[in-house]
Amino acid sequence: MADEALAKAGLHFDELNKIRVLEPEVQQQTTELKEECKDFVDKMSEFQSIVGTFIGMVDTVASEVEKEKMKAIGSRNLLKSITKQREAQQQQLQALITEKKMQLERLRVQYEHLQKEESEQNDFIEQFILQK
């Protein structure tokens, strides 16, 4: 009867016979909820730690990938410039070959002309010697 009167007033006794404002079942549910919340918070903290580590690793990998990407772009650009330089050098060499061929042809014609002139002079000298 006294327990019922206290229960109507919102007061209850626990297992240690202490007066409580909450009913024992509500107190137990509250304690369980508190423990579940603590477990949840601990798991969330662990999850955040794992996620932070993962993000750090991803950032590291991303920066390494970016470095390698820049190296690859640099290498590709260097290769293109070397190719263009070789093409330009090849064109210069082709022009030099053409110029040297023209010079060779000019010198050949000049040589033939000089041979013909020498031959004519030799003939003239022989005729001049024979006339005497």
Phi, psi and omega in degrees: 000315178295324179295321181291321179295320177292322180297321178294329179278353178090018178246141184221159176256139176265189183293341177263010180062037174261148180280132180233152178277328181269153175292152182301321179295317179295320178298317180294316179297321179296317179296316178298317179297319179299316179295318178297320178296318179298315177299317180298315180297319178298316179294321178296320178297317178296317178299315179298322178297314179297315180297318178299317177297316180298315180298320177299317178295317180298318178297318178298313179297319180297319180292322177295318178298318180296319178298313180295324178297315179296320177298317181296318179296318178298317179296319179296317178296320178297317179298318178297318181292322177296319179298316179295321178297317180295320178297317179295318179296320179297319178296320178297317179294321177298317178296320179295319178298315179298316179298317180292323177297317179295319178296318178300315180296318179297317180292325178296315179297318179296319179298314178300318178298316179293323177296317179296318180294320178297317179299317179295319180293320177298317177299318180296318180295316179298317179293322180292322180289322181290335179286334183281000000 
